[in-house]
């Protein structure tokens, strides 16, 4: 049996359809599923983020209007990822980005697996707690400094 987060995700993806954009009220969505608006925020932040190929815009007040956009092309996705990789990225988000690169054919499955090992917490363990910053630098270099090579 699917949990409520899975059901909300499926509903949003189905509603998003081929349009690539969805405008919805967070409060209306929360009422529809009989959950707190924070549950909607959780689903948006974990399942509809840039690392998974989505851009979300959220406005406070007035029912919490939400716009979900599917990144239409690689350039749009790369811009969103680049903006997020300016400072730090945690391992979970790095894995989402790597998975998206594999799905888009930017990396092979083997390269994606190897890259996950390279950016893993155990590989980047250091006494100064700089893992998230180092991880962001590695992904930035792979995504943007080799752009166009091998294509």
C-alpha positions in Angstrom: 0.0 0.0 0.0 1.4 3.4 -1.0 1.9 6.0 1.7 0.3 9.5 1.5 3.5 11.1 0.1 3.5 8.6 -2.7 -0.2 9.3 -3.4 0.4 13.1 -3.4 3.4 12.7 -5.8 1.4 10.5 -8.1 -1.5 12.9 -8.1 0.8 15.9 -8.9 2.6 14.0 -11.7 -0.7 12.9 -13.3 -2.0 16.4 -13.0 1.2 17.9 -14.4 0.8 15.6 -17.5 2.3 16.8 -20.7 1.7 20.4 -19.9 5.0 20.7 -18.0 3.5 23.3 -15.6 1.0 23.1 -12.8 -0.4 25.9 -10.6 -2.1 24.8 -7.5 -3.0 26.0 -3.9 -1.0 24.3 -1.2 -4.1 24.6 1.2 -6.5 23.2 -1.4 -4.1 20.2 -2.0 -3.7 19.6 1.7 -7.5 19.7 2.1 -8.0 17.3 -0.8 -5.7 14.7 0.8 -6.7 15.6 4.4 -3.1 16.4 5.5 -1.3 19.4 6.9 0.2 21.9 4.4 3.6 20.9 5.8 3.0 17.4 4.3 2.6 19.1 0.9 5.9 21.1 1.5 7.6 17.8 2.3 6.5 16.2 -0.9 7.5 19.2 -2.9 11.0 19.5 -1.4 11.8 15.8 -1.6 10.1 14.7 -4.9 9.7 17.9 -7.0 13.1 19.5 -6.7 15.7 20.6 -9.3 17.8 17.4 -8.7 14.8 15.4 -10.1 14.2 17.6 -13.0 11.6 20.0 -11.5 11.5 23.6 -10.6 9.1 24.8 -7.9 8.0 28.3 -7.0 6.1 28.8 -3.8 4.4 31.9 -2.5 3.4 32.3 1.1 -0.1 33.6 2.0 -3.3 33.3 0.1 -3.4 29.6 0.4 0.2 29.1 -0.5 0.2 29.2 -4.3 2.6 26.6 -5.8 3.9 26.4 -9.4 5.6 23.2 -10.4 7.6 23.2 -13.7 9.1 20.3 -15.4 12.5 21.4 -16.7 11.8 21.6 -20.4 15.3 21.1 -21.6 18.8 20.3 -20.4 19.9 23.9 -20.4 17.0 24.9 -18.0 17.9 21.9 -15.7 21.6 22.7 -15.8 21.0 26.3 -14.9 18.8 25.3 -11.9 21.5 22.8 -10.7 24.3 25.2 -11.2 22.5 27.8 -9.1 22.1 25.2 -6.3 25.7 24.0 -6.5 27.3 27.3 -5.8 28.1 26.4 -2.2 27.2 23.0 -0.8 25.2 19.9 -1.7 24.3 17.0 0.6 24.9 13.4 -0.5 21.2 12.6 -1.1 20.8 15.6 -3.4 24.0 14.7 -5.2 22.6 11.2 -5.8 19.4 12.8 -7.3 21.5 15.0 -9.6 23.7 12.0 -10.7 20.5 9.9 -11.4 19.1 12.7 -13.5 22.4 12.9 -15.4 22.2 9.1 -16.1 18.6 9.4 -17.1 19.5 12.2 -19.6 22.4 10.3 -21.1 25.0 12.6 -19.7 26.6 9.8 -17.7 26.5 6.0 -18.2 25.1 3.9 -15.4 28.6 2.7 -14.5 29.9 6.3 -14.4 26.9 7.4 -12.2 27.7 4.5 -9.8 31.3 5.5 -9.6 30.5 9.1 -9.1 28.2 8.3 -6.2 31.1 6.5 -4.6 33.4 9.5 -5.2 31.0 11.9 -3.5 29.9 9.6 -0.7 30.3 10.7 2.9 32.9 8.0 3.5 35.0 9.1 0.5 34.8 12.8 1.5 35.2 12.4 5.2 37.6 15.1 6.5 38.2 16.7 9.9 36.9 20.1 8.8 33.4 19.0 7.8 33.7 20.3 4.3 32.1 17.3 2.6 29.1 19.2 1.2 31.3 22.0 -0.2 33.7 19.5 -1.8 30.8 17.5 -3.2 29.3 20.6 -4.8 32.7 21.4 -6.4 33.1 17.9 -7.8 29.6 18.0 -9.3 30.1 21.5 -10.8 33.3 20.4 -12.5 31.7 17.3 -13.9 28.5 19.0 -15.1 29.9 22.3 -16.5 33.6 22.2 -17.1 33.4 19.2 -19.4 30.3 20.5 -21.2 30.4 19.6 -24.9 33.2 17.1 -24.6 32.3 13.7 -25.9 29.0 14.9 -27.3 
